Amino acid sequence: MFARHLSLLDYRSWPSVEVPLQPGVNVLIGRNGTGKTNLVEALVYLATLSSHRVATDAPLLRRGADRAVVRAAVVSDERELLLEVEINNGRINRARINRAPLTRARDLQGVLRTVLFAPEDLALVRGDPAERRRFADEVLIMRAPRMAGVRADYDRVLKQRNALLKTAGPARRRGADELATLDVWDEQLATAGAELVHARLALVAELRPHVTAAYADLAGAGDAVGLVYRATVPIPDGDQEQMTDAAGATPEPAPTPGIDALRDSMLAELIRVRQHELDRGISLVGPHRDDLELVLGRGPAKGYASHGESWSFALALRLGSFALLRSDGVDPILVLDDVFAELDTTRRDRLAALVADAEQVVVTAAVPGDVPEALGGVRLSVTDQGVTSERG
């Protein structure tokens, strides 16, 4: 899979811009502030319908504009598709494939596959659990687009249940009883939540060996890494932890428990913590509070990994997801936003070797010297006036 062309209208700093792209390596070179990251952010937005830099869509619109348009010609299996998303201010976004409108914008997810690594990804190692949940769900949805609907259903039920919890506690103290209604929301939360947790557990089991291998390739000798899904409900049918032993070996993964077993476990836990939830007015268990713990050696990476280890782990997560998506039979587009400038020479060379055979790589850099010469490919000059290409 590769993008042949990218067009933006009123997106961020760009009133209008056309970006020619080719299979292989494409390096966008331009001084800071010219909008390189805006270009790759827009390409990834077509795949995920979200930005890695902001939580809402409003900042994506150029100042004064009421809509932005991102359009790309994408080639997959020798078939070209024209993908388009219209980001609207205060209205629902719209998406099209080959000019035909989609019923929902989220139906665009999964058509284009991208893997992005950016400086913000240090938050995967050092940040809050929400960063790691988002990472896992993005990979999950790229592999199984219907999971976007499952997650949306869960978020909707969670919002309604939280609203009820905020009123149920005070109402109960006044003598009213809203627990019957809460039982209904518990059922719905557990049904959607169990499916989401089941999918995440299966994803982590598949992703783990790819991340371990990528970290070893990047960092060389040193501590092995692992992934542990930390659920807020008991996981039936065995422990899901996958810790490396002293020799760096990882035990065979426990089987992923069934959705029904997870649902029953979540319902039981909701009953157990109900009084605490009523007192606090918020849902305390479920996939919205789970974490993907990153393990370095035999302990957590967060708070203990050095700067270099954190960079290598964050990169390994992205390269591991790239390898997993590639194993499905389609190479995703690999986007490296201002990455090489943050790495030492050894890690630069190792990263270049790892990504060189991808069907398409899009790299941003402030100066040509930040990018290893071994990558070759096409150099694109980014200025305030637009993007022009020159064979490197």
C-alpha positions in Angstrom: 0.0 0.0 0.0 1.2 3.5 -0.8 -0.1 7.0 -1.3 0.5 8.4 -4.7 -0.7 12.0 -4.0 -1.9 14.0 -1.0 -4.0 17.2 -1.3 -5.0 19.6 1.5 -7.4 22.4 1.6 -7.5 24.8 4.6 -5.8 22.2 6.8 -3.7 23.8 9.6 -1.2 26.2 8.0 -2.0 25.1 4.4 -4.6 27.1 2.4 -3.9 24.6 -0.3 -1.1 22.2 -1.1 -0.3 19.3 -3.4 2.2 16.6 -2.3 3.5 14.1 -4.9 4.5 10.8 -3.3 6.1 7.7 -4.6 6.6 4.1 -3.4 9.7 3.7 -1.3 11.2 6.4 0.8 9.9 10.0 0.6 11.8 12.6 2.7 10.1 15.9 3.4 12.8 18.4 4.2 12.2 22.0 5.4 13.0 24.3 8.2 10.9 24.2 11.3 7.6 26.0 11.0 7.0 25.3 7.3 4.3 22.7 7.9 6.0 19.3 7.4 4.3 17.7 10.4 1.0 19.1 9.2 1.4 17.2 6.0 2.0 13.8 7.6 -0.5 14.4 10.3 -3.2 14.9 7.5 -2.1 11.6 5.8 -2.4 9.7 9.1 -5.8 11.4 9.8 -7.2 9.7 6.7 -6.4 6.4 8.3 -7.3 7.0 12.0 -9.7 10.0 11.8 -7.7 11.5 14.7 -4.6 13.6 15.3 -1.6 12.5 17.3 -1.1 16.1 18.4 -4.5 17.4 19.5 -7.6 15.8 21.1 -10.2 17.6 19.0 -10.6 18.4 15.3 -11.0 22.2 15.8 -7.3 23.0 15.6 -7.0 21.2 12.3 -8.9 23.9 10.5 -7.0 26.8 9.1 -7.7 30.0 11.1 -11.0 31.5 9.7 -12.0 28.4 7.7 -15.2 26.5 8.4 -14.0 23.3 7.0 -10.8 21.5 5.9 -10.4 18.8 3.3 -7.8 16.0 3.2 -7.7 13.9 0.0 -5.2 11.2 -1.0 -4.9 8.8 -4.0 -4.0 5.5 -2.4 -2.8 2.4 -4.3 -3.4 -1.1 -2.8 -3.2 -4.4 -4.6 -2.7 -2.5 -7.9 -6.1 -0.7 -7.4 -6.2 3.0 -6.9 -8.7 4.6 -4.4 -9.4 8.3 -3.9 -10.0 8.8 -0.1 -11.4 12.1 1.2 -12.4 13.4 4.5 -14.1 16.8 5.1 -13.5 18.1 8.6 -16.3 20.5 9.6 -16.4 23.1 12.3 -19.4 22.4 14.5 -20.9 19.8 12.2 -20.3 16.1 11.6 -17.4 15.2 9.4 -18.0 13.6 6.0 -15.9 11.0 4.2 -15.9 9.7 0.6 -14.3 6.9 -1.4 -13.9 7.5 -5.1 -16.2 10.5 -4.7 -19.0 8.4 -3.2 -20.1 9.5 0.2 -20.0 7.1 3.1 -22.8 6.8 5.6 -20.4 7.5 8.5 -17.0 9.1 8.5 -15.7 6.2 10.6 -16.4 3.8 7.8 -13.2 5.2 6.2 -11.1 3.6 9.0 -9.2 0.6 7.9 -9.1 1.5 4.2 -5.8 3.2 4.6 -3.2 1.8 7.0 -0.5 3.9 8.5 2.0 3.6 11.3 3.2 6.9 12.7 6.2 7.5 14.9 6.6 11.1 16.2 8.3 12.8 19.2 5.0 12.8 21.0 5.3 9.0 21.2 7.6 9.2 24.2 4.3 9.6 26.1 3.6 5.9 25.2 6.4 5.0 27.7 6.3 8.0 30.1 2.7 9.1 29.9 -0.7 8.1 31.3 -2.5 4.9 30.5 -4.8 6.7 28.1 -1.9 7.1 25.7 -1.3 3.4 25.6 -5.0 2.5 25.3 -5.2 4.8 22.3 -2.2 3.2 20.7 -3.7 -0.3 21.2 -7.1 0.7 19.9 -5.7 2.4 16.8 -3.8 -0.8 15.8 -6.9 -2.9 16.7 -9.2 -0.8 14.5 -6.8 -0.8 11.5 -6.9 -4.6 11.6 -10.6 -4.9 12.4 -12.5 -1.7 11.4 -15.7 -2.9 13.0 -14.0 -2.4 16.4 -14.4 1.3 15.9 -18.2 0.7 16.3 -17.6 -1.5 19.4 -15.5 1.2 21.0 -18.0 3.9 20.1 -20.8 1.8 21.7 -18.8 1.4 24.8 -18.0 5.1 25.1 -21.7 5.9 24.6 -22.8 3.5 27.3 -20.0 4.7 29.6 -21.1 8.3 29.2 -24.8 7.4 30.0 -23.8 5.3 32.9 -21.6 8.0 34.4 -24.4 10.4 34.1 -26.7 8.1 36.0 -24.1 7.4 38.7 -23.8 11.2 39.3 -27.5 11.4 40.1 -28.1 7.9 41.6 -26.0 8.4 44.7 -27.7 11.7 45.8 -31.2 10.3 44.7 -30.6 7.2 46.8 -29.8 9.2 49.8 -33.1 11.1 49.3 -34.9 7.8 49.3 -35.2 7.3 45.5 -34.1 4.1 43.9 -32.4 4.2 40.5 -30.5 0.9 40.9 -32.8 -1.0 38.6 -31.9 1.4 35.7 -28.2 1.0 36.7 -28.5 -2.7 36.3 -29.5 -2.2 32.7 -26.5 0.0 32.0 -24.3 -2.5 33.8 -25.4 -5.2 31.3 -24.7 -3.0 28.3 -21.3 -1.8 29.7 -20.2 -5.3 30.3 -21.3 -6.5 26.9 -19.4 -3.9 24.9 -16.5 -3.8 27.4 -16.0 -7.6 27.3 -15.7 -7.5 23.5 -13.2 -4.6 23.6 -11.1 -6.3 26.3 -11.1 -9.6 24.5 -9.9 -7.9 21.3 -7.1 -6.0 23.2 -5.9 -9.2 25.0 -5.7 -11.0 21.6 -3.9 -8.0 20.1 -1.3 -7.8 22.9 -0.6 -11.5 22.6 0.1 -11.1 18.8 1.9 -7.8 19.1 4.3 -8.8 22.0 6.9 -10.9 20.0 7.0 -8.2 17.2 7.8 -5.5 19.8 10.4 -7.6 21.6 12.2 -8.3 18.3 12.0 -4.6 17.2 13.5 -3.5 20.5 16.3 -6.0 20.2 17.1 -4.8 16.7 17.1 -1.2 17.7 18.9 -1.3 21.1 21.2 -4.3 20.5 22.3 -6.2 23.7 20.5 -5.3 26.9 17.3 -5.9 28.8 14.4 -7.6 26.9 11.0 -6.0 26.8 7.5 -7.2 27.3 3.9 -6.1 27.3 1.3 -6.8 30.1 -2.3 -5.9 29.7 -3.5 -4.6 33.1 -7.3 -5.0 33.3 -9.4 -3.5 36.0 -11.5 -6.7 36.2 -10.2 -10.2 37.0 -9.1 -12.0 33.8 -10.5 -15.5 33.8 -8.8 -18.6 32.6 -5.3 -17.8 33.7 -2.8 -14.9 34.1 -2.2 -12.7 31.1 1.2 -11.4 32.3 4.1 -12.2 30.0 7.3 -11.4 31.8 10.7 -12.3 30.4 12.9 -14.5 32.5 16.5 -13.9 33.4 17.7 -15.2 30.0 15.3 -12.9 28.1 12.9 -15.7 27.1 9.1 -15.2 27.2 6.8 -18.0 28.3 4.0 -19.2 26.1 1.0 -16.9 26.3 -2.0 -17.9 28.2 -5.1 -18.4 26.0 -7.3 -15.4 25.6 -10.4 -15.9 27.6 -13.8 -15.9 25.9 -16.0 -12.9 25.6 -18.8 -14.5 27.8 -16.3 -15.2 30.6 -15.0 -11.6 30.4 -18.5 -10.2 30.5 -19.4 -12.3 33.6 -16.2 -11.2 35.3 -16.9 -7.5 34.5 -20.5 -7.8 35.8 -19.3 -9.3 39.0 -16.8 -6.6 39.5 -19.3 -3.9 38.8 -21.5 -5.3 41.5 -18.6 -5.5 43.9 -17.6 -1.8 43.5 -21.1 -0.4 43.1 -21.1 1.4 46.4 -17.8 3.0 45.6 -19.1 4.1 42.2 -22.2 5.6 43.7 -20.2 7.5 46.3 -17.8 8.9 43.6 -20.3 9.2 40.7 -18.1 7.6 38.1 -17.4 4.2 36.6 -14.4 2.6 38.2 -13.9 -0.5 36.2 -13.8 -1.4 32.5 -11.5 -1.0 29.5 -11.6 2.8 29.9 -9.4 2.4 33.0 -7.1 -0.5 31.8 -3.5 -0.1 31.0 -0.9 -1.6 28.7 2.1 -1.9 30.9 5.5 -1.8 29.2 8.1 -4.0 30.8 11.8 -3.5 30.6 13.8 -6.4 32.0 11.7 -7.5 34.9 10.2 -4.2 35.9 8.0 -1.4 34.5 9.6 0.9 31.9 7.7 3.9 33.1 9.8 5.9 35.6 12.8 3.6 35.2 13.8 3.6 31.5 16.5 6.0 30.4 15.9 8.5 27.7 17.5 6.2 25.1 15.6 3.2 26.3 12.4 5.1 26.3 13.0 6.2 22.7 13.8 2.7 21.7 10.8 1.2 23.4 8.4 3.8 21.8 9.9 3.1 18.4 9.7 -0.7 19.0 6.0 -0.3 19.7 5.5 1.4 16.4 7.8 -1.0 14.5 6.1 -3.9 16.2 2.7 -2.7 15.1 4.0 -2.2 11.6 5.3 -5.8 11.5 1.9 -7.1 12.8 -0.1 -5.1 10.2 2.3 -6.3 7.5 1.7 -9.9 8.6 -1.9 -9.4 7.5 -0.7 -9.2 3.9 -0.7 -5.4 3.3 2.2 -3.1 4.1 1.0 0.0 6.0 2.5 3.4 5.1 5.3 4.1 7.7 5.5 7.7 8.8 8.6 8.9 10.7 8.0 12.5 11.8 11.2 14.2 12.9 12.6 11.0 14.4 16.2 10.7 13.2 17.2 14.0 14.8 16.5 12.5 18.2 18.6 9.3 17.8 22.3 8.7 18.0 24.2 7.5 15.0 23.9 3.8 15.8 20.1 3.9 16.4 19.7 6.0 13.2 21.5 3.4 11.1 19.6 0.5 12.7 16.3 2.2 12.2 17.1 3.0 8.6 17.9 -0.7 8.0 14.7 -1.8 9.6 12.4 0.4 7.5 14.2 0.4 4.2 12.1 -2.5 2.7 8.7 -1.0 3.6 6.5 -0.4 0.5 6.3 3.3 1.5 8.1 5.4 4.1 7.4 9.1 4.6 10.1 10.9 6.7 10.2 14.5 7.9 13.5 16.3 8.7 14.7 19.8 9.2 18.0 19.3 7.4 19.2 16.5 5.0 21.9 15.5 7.4 19.4 14.2 9.9 18.4 11.4 7.5 20.8 8.5 6.9 22.0 8.5 3.3 21.3 4.7 3.1 17.6 5.5 2.9 17.9 7.1 -0.5 14.5 7.6 -2.2 12.9 10.9 -3.1 13.7 14.2 -1.4 10.8 16.7 -1.2 11.5 20.3 -0.4 8.9 21.9 1.9 8.6 25.7 2.0 5.9 28.2 2.8 5.1 28.2 -0.9 4.5 24.4 -1.2 6.2 21.1 -1.9 8.5 20.3 -4.7 10.4 17.0 -5.3 13.8 16.2 -6.4 15.4 12.8 -6.9 18.0 12.2 -4.2 
